[in-house]
Each structure stands twice: as C-alpha cells, then as structure tokens.
C-alpha cells in the first residue's frame, strides 16, 4: 500500500453520505505499521457494505484483483445476534 493509494481510498470513503451518529471511516498507519480504520457501531450498522464496495471499486480501478477476505471475530453472542470483529483483512494482488 502506498500513501497515495490510501489517500485515494480515504477520499472515496469520504463521499459516502453518513447517517447520524456514524463516524467517518479513514485509514491511518497504526502502531504496528499497518493501515487501519476504526469503525463505530452506527457506521457498521448502516455503511459497512458501502465502504467495502467503495474500497473494492477503487482497488479494481487501480488494477488490483480481490483475492481473499479474513475476519477475526473476537466475540459472538448467537442468541442476541451480536458479534464483535476485531480485524477484517482484504487481500489483493496486482499483475506487475
């Protein structure tokens, strides 16, 4: 990932019209050197699919192919229908 590509993703995410209470999703380098973006409950409830589609579209426009998605669920309450996902990782490749 290059800073320019992350900036393009953040700009694309920034045009999603957010419901009240949803935080703006923006990727930044974390303490481990990975790009991450915290997502609040309202964003996840109303806009998670919008964000995934926006990222997939932009990556395809840049010549990347989607290969794999990995979710690390850290808690799940099946009866209540609740779950907490700590990490969601998307893997892309690009022909050189």
N, C-alpha and C positions, 0 to 999 in steps of 0.2 A: 504494500500500500504506500502510495506517495502522499505527501501533504496536499498536493493539488487534487488528487482523486478524492480524498476525504473532504476537502473543501467543496467539491462538486456534489458529493453525497449530502453534505450538510445544507447546501443551498437547495437541493431538491427536496429534502425533508422540510425545509423552512417554508415551502409553499403549500404544505398541507394545512387546510383550514381546520383549526383545532376547536373542539368542544370546550365549554367552560370547565376549568379545573385540570385540563390536560397540559402537562409541561411540554416545552419544546424539546424535541429529540435532536441532540447534537453530539457527534463523536469527537472525543478528545483522547490524547495519549494518557493512559493511566500510569500508576506507579510501576507497573511491570513492563512498560514499553509497548503495550497493546492499545489499539483504539477501542474505546468502549463508550456507551451512551446509556446512562441511567434512564429508566422509563417508569413513570409513576402509574398508579392503578388506572386513572382515568384515560391516560394515553393508551395503555394496553387494552382497556375495555373498548375504546372507540376507534383507535387509529393504528393498532399494531399491523393489521393487514395492509393498510395504506403505506406504511413505512417499508414493509417487506417488498411490496410491488415497486415502490419508488427506487429502492436500492437495486433490485433485480433489473429493472429497466435501464437504469444508469450504467450498471456494470455491463449489460449487453451492448449498449451504445458504445462503450469503450473497448469492445472486442473481447470481453471475458465471457466464459461459459460457466454456468452454475453446475457444481458437481455434487455437493453434499450439504446437509444441514444437521447440526448436532445440538440437542438441547440437554442441559444439565438441570434436571428438576431436583430441587433440594427438599421440597415438602409437598405432599399431596394429601388432601382430605377428600376422598371419593364421595362420601355421603353428602358433604356440603357443596361439592363441585369446585372446590378451591385448589389452586396449586401455586407454587412459587418457583419460578425458573430463575436460577442464578445467572446462567450463561446460555446464550444462543449463538452458535458459531456457524457462519456460512463459508463454504469453501468454493473458490472459483479457480479456474485455470485460464491461461491465455496462450494461444499458439505464438511462438516467437518468430 
